[in-house]
Amino acid sequence: MKPETYTFFENVYYVVRLIPSGRVTNYGAIAAYLGSARSSRMVGYAMNAAHTLVPPIAAHRVVNRMGLLTGKHHFGENRMQELLEIEGIKVVNDQVIDFKKLFWDPMLELKI
C-alpha cells in the first residue's frame, strides 16, 4: 500500500495496477485492503474517474462482489467484456464465469 500522504483514489489506482492479467477483484476487496472496508462505493467512484489516468489502469478487472460487470457502462458498448475476454476471462450475461477461481484478493496476494 502507498504511504498515507496519497489520496484514497491514488491508493485505489495503486492496487488496481497490481491486479494480474486474467484475474479480477471487486470493489470491497480493494476497500478492505486499504483499511476502509465500508468504502467499496468510493472504490467505484475511483474507477469511474480512472479513464483519464496516464498510464492507464486495468479498471476492467474490477467487478462487483458477485462478479457482475456493474461498471460496464463507463467503458462503452461491450468494451469491458471484450477486455476481460482478451485476457481469457469468460463473461456470460455480464457476469464473470468462474469468478471465485479468478478472484484476486489483495489481502492475500499482497500480504499487507
N, C-alpha and C positions, 0 to 999 in steps of 0.2 A: 504494500500500500504506500502511496505517496505521502510525503510529510503533511502535517496539519495545515500548513500555510496555503495549500491548494484548495480551490473551491470544491464543493460536493460534485459538481458536474465534471470537473477536471479529474477527480478521483474515479468517477464512473468511467470516463473515457480511458483512463489508465488500465482499469480492469478489463474493459471490453477489448482493448488491443491485445490482451494476453489470451483470449479465447482461441484455441487452435482451430484451424480449418477442419470442417467435418464434425464439429461439436457445437452444441447450443447450451445456453444457460437461460435463466429467467431474471426478471426484474428483482424479485425478492431475494434471490441468492446474492446478487450484486449488492443490494442494500444491506443484507446481513453481514457480508464480508466487510463492508465499510463501517460497520458498527451502528447502523441505522436501520435495524430490521423492519421497522414500520414505515420505511420511506420508499417502498417499491414504486409508488406513483411518481416520486421525484426522479427515480431512475428512468421511468418512462418519459418524463419531461426532458431529461438529458438526451435520451435517444431521439426525441422529436427535434431537438436543436442540433443534432450531430451532423446534419447534411452539409454544413459549411466548414467542417474541420479539415485542416491540412496538416499532416497527411490524413486521409480519410480513415474512418474506423469501420469495422465489420458489424455495423448495427443490426444487420440481418440475422446475426447469430443470437440475438436476444429476443426471446418469446415470452409468453405468459406462463404461469405455473402449470398449466395443462398442456403446454406445447403448442398452443394456438398462435397463429401469426397475427396478433392483435394490432401490431404497428404497421401492417402491410400497406395501408392507405398512404403512408408517408413515403413510400418507395415508387409509387406509380403502379399501373395496372397489375401485373403479376411479378414485378421485379424482385420482391423479397423471396418469393418461392423459387424463382429462377436462380438467384444467387445461392440459395441453400442447395438446390439440386445440382448445381455446378460442383459443389463440394461433396456430392454423394449422399446428401440428406434427402430422403423421400418425404414428400408432403402430399397429403390427400385431404381434400375439403378444408384447406387452411390449417391442418394440424400435422405436426412432425410425427412421422411414424418411428417407432422405437425410441420415443422421447427419453425414457428412463435410461436406456442404453447409451444414448448420445449425450446425456446431460453432463455438463462440465460444471462442477461445484467449486467456486473459488476458495471456499473454506477448506476443502480437502486438497485441491490441486496446488494452491499457493502456500499452504501450510502457515498462514498468517506469519 
